[in-house]
Amino acid sequence: MPSSVDSRTVVVTGASGLISSALVTALENDGHRVLRAVRRAVRDPERELSWDPAAGSIEIEKLEGADAVVHLAGESIAGRRWSEAFKQRLLDSRVQGTRLISEAVAALSKRPRVLASASAIGFYGERGNAWLDESTSPGEGFLPEVCLQWEHSTQAARDAGIRVANLRFGVVLSPRSGALADMLTPFKLGAGGVLGSGRQYFSWIALDDAVRAIRFVIENEQLAGPMNLVVPEPVTNRQFTKALGEVLSRPTVLPMPAFAARLLFGEMADALLLASARVLPGRLSEAGFRFDFPELKPALRHMLAN
């Protein structure tokens, strides 16, 4: 986005999350005004707005005149077994919030130019070695169904003439939180190893590039619809395991067989740990986006330097 000479007002939901907090910092450092959507009591009325997706409430008047809305809220999908109740919470946290923000911006008299709303490459499901881009049809199973409903929940904004971009995030890598942070302790202890066959593809993006990609989408008027936020060269789980072990100077000789992953994590193991999605950033690449960290090992070295 432009520098402070041409400052914008951007509303961000999920502002305490990994991607959102990094985005907020980057925008504010460049002189933009950021309004964080919060579910707790508002502490700073100039920088926060109240919303409650489950209750269907939002301070809609504070959305008036915003240039862009970046909707990144949603319950974390990893880190625990999926009960039927938890799966419903995952779905509701995405659909209810997205529908609320979409209907709210559609009802404004002065609407934002763009709604950039999170989705995920879980849209594609298990696809083996096939290359996947934004033209690929959805897969089968729980995660593809969640992503379909999640993206469809932006329809009110689209019908109102707002440019809507559905941001299909791959695994966002950062040592601060998320998948990489969870791996660091076992890998540093020499307990890292491949998951299952190790042949499943792992489509990722560095946190810094994820933030840059969001801002690129906001500013490029031709970008609408689904957008894969992943690097151009996904790696297999075996390649990722080897690269992380080499960067940390630790052995990676303790594999987790597929049956053990399923015993520990149930359905989540097949959907997140063992599934293969070889995803390309087709729309971003066509629009001229350039990744600062397109290769895994240099990206890991940069992130883990301190």
N, C-alpha and C positions, 0 to 999 in steps of 0.2 A: 504494500500500500504506500501511497505518497508519504513524505515526511511531514513534520509538524507544520510546514508552510501550508499544506492542504489537509488539515486534520479532519478526521471523521469521528462519528459516534458509532460505536460497535457494541451491540448487546451480546453477551456470552453466557450461555447456560453451562452448568456443570463446572463452574469456575474454580473449584478446588481440586479438580482432577488433574492428572499428569499433563495431558495435552492442553487443556483449557488454561491452566495456570501459566504454562510456558507461553501460550498465545497472548494472554493478558499482559504479561511482562513485556513481550516484544512490541505489542501495540502501544502500550503506555510509554515505553522508552522512545518510540518514534513520535510522541506527542499527540496520539489519538486519545479520545475520551472513551473509556470502557465502562459500560454498565453491566455489573455482574447480577445474574438472576440467582437469588438465594432462597432457600426454604426456611431458614431460621428467621428470627426477627431482624428487620433491617437496622443496621447500626450506622450506616453512612448513606443518607438519602440521595446524596449527589452521585454516588458511585454504585449503588445497589438498587435492585427492584425485587419485590417479593413475589414469589409464585409457589403454587402447590399443585403439581400435576394431578395427584390423586383426588384432590378436592375440586379441580377444574378452575382454580382461581389464579389470577395474575394481575399485577398493577399495569393494566394496559396503557394507561395514560403516559407512562414513562417510556413506552415503546414508540410513541409518536415522534416522528422526525429522525429516528435512527437511520443511518445509512446502510447498515448491514446487521444481520443477526446470524450468529454462529451458535448452533444448537448441538452441544456435545454431551448433554446429560444422559445418564443411564446407569443402572446398577452393574457392577463388575460381574463379568460372565465366568471368570476363572477362579481357581483357588479352593473349590469345594465340590462335593458331589451334587448332582442335580436331582433333587426330588421333584415330583410333579408340582408341588407348591412353589418351589424355588423357580422352576421354569416359567410358571405363570407370572411370578414377580419380575423376572427378566423381560418377558414380553410386555407386561403392563408398563414397566418403567420406561420402555422405549416408545411404545405406541401412544400412551396417554400424554406424555410430555411433548412428543412431536406434534400430535394433533392439537394440543392446547396452544403451542407457540405458533403453529401454522394458521389456525383459525384466528388467533389474536392479531397477527400482522395483516391478515386478509381484511380484518374489520377496521383497520386504521384509515383515516382520511389522508394522511401522508405516509405512504408505505415505504419500507426499506427497498433498496434496489435489488437486494439479494438475500436469500435465506440459504446458508450453507449448513446442512444438517447431516449429522453423523449416520453412517451405516457401517458395514463391515464386509470383508471378503468372505465371511461365512455365507454370504449370498450364493457362492458357487458350490459349497459342499465338497464332498470327496470326489476329486476328478483325476487322480493318478498323475500321469506325466503330461496331460494335455495342456497346451497353452491357453490361457483364459484372458479375455479382455472385456470391456464394457458391453460388447455385443453378445457375449455368451449368455445363454439362458440360465435361469436359476437351477441349483441342484435340488436334491431331495433330502428331507429330514427336518429336524427342529430348527437348526440355525438358518438354513435358507428360508424357511417359513417366517421366522422372526424378522429377517432382513426385508423380505417382501412386504410384510405388514408395516414395518418401520418406515420404509421408503414411501409406501402408499399413503402414510399418515401426513405427508407434506402436501397432499393434493389441494387442500383449501388455498394455500398460498399460491400454488401454480395456477389455479383457476382464477385467482385475483390478479394475475398478470405479473406476479413477482418471479424473478429468475430464481429457480431452485436448483441447488447442486447437492446431490446425495453423495457424501464423502465415504467411500468404501475403504476403510482403513485396513491395512495389513497389521502385522505385529509391530507396534511402535516400540523401538528399543531405546531405553534410557537406564542408567544405573540407579536412578532415583526411585523408580517405581515400575511395576508391571513385570512382564515376562523376564527380561534380562536381570532385573534386580532380584527376582526370586531364584534365578539360577546361580547367582554369584557365590553365595555361601557354600553350597555343595560342590561347585566346581573348584573353588579355592581350597577346599578340603580334600581335593582329589577324588571326589565321589561323583564326578560328572561322567556321563556316557550317553550313547545314542538311545533314542526311544524307539521301541519296536524294531522294524527293519532298518530304520535310518534312511530309507529311500524316499520318504514322504517330503514333498516340497514345503518350504518355509518362506513365505512371502512377507518381507519386512520393510521397515522404513525407519531411519534415525529420527529421533524426536525433533531435532533442529530442522530437518527437511520436511517433516510433517507440518510444522508451524509455517514454514515458508510456502508449502503447497497450499495450505488453507488461504493464506493471504493472496497468493497467485490466483486462486479460483475467485476470491472476492473481487479482485480488480479486473479480471478478464471477462468482459460482457458476453463473449461467445460461449463461455463454459456453463453449461446447464445439464441437468440429468445426472446419471451415475458417473462417478469419477474414482478410479482406483488409485489410492495413495499407497504405493509400493514402489520399490526400486525396480529398474529394468531387468536385473539379473537375480531372481530368487535362487536360494540354495536349498540343498537337501538338509534334513536333520543331521545326517552324518557330517556333511561339510560344515554346518554351523557348529556342531560339537567340537570338531577338530580345530576350527578357527578360534573359538573361545578358549579352548585349552591351551593353544599356542600363545595367545595374547596374555593369558594369565600364568604361563609357564607351569602348567599343571597337567598331570596325566588324565586321560579320559577313557578309562578302561572298565568302568562299571556300568554296563548297559542296563536298561530297564526293558525287559521283554514286554510285548504287547499284553500278554495275559496279566502280568503284574500291574501294568498301568490301569487295566480294566478293573482289577480287584481293588485298587486304591481309589480310583476316580469314577468308576462306573461309566455311564453314557458320555460324560464330559471327556473321557480319554479318547474315545473314537471321534468325537466332534472337533476337539481342539488339538490334541497331542499327536494323534495317529493319522488324521486326515491329511490329504495332500492337495494343495491348491497352488498351481504354478501360474501366478497372476502377473500380467503386464500392466504398466501405467499408460495405456493407450492414449487416452484423451489428454493427459498432462503432457506426454511426449509430443503429440501432434501440435499442441499449443505452444511448444517451445520451452517448457519448464526444464531447468537444469538442476540436477541433484548435486549437492555439495558432497554427499557421502553415498555414491552409488555402489561401492564395493564393501563387502562385509568386514574383512580384516582391518583395513584402514579406519572404518567407522568405529569398530570396537576399540582400536588403539586410541582414537580420539576421545571416546566417551570414558575410557577407563584410565586415562593418563594421570589423573590426580588421585 
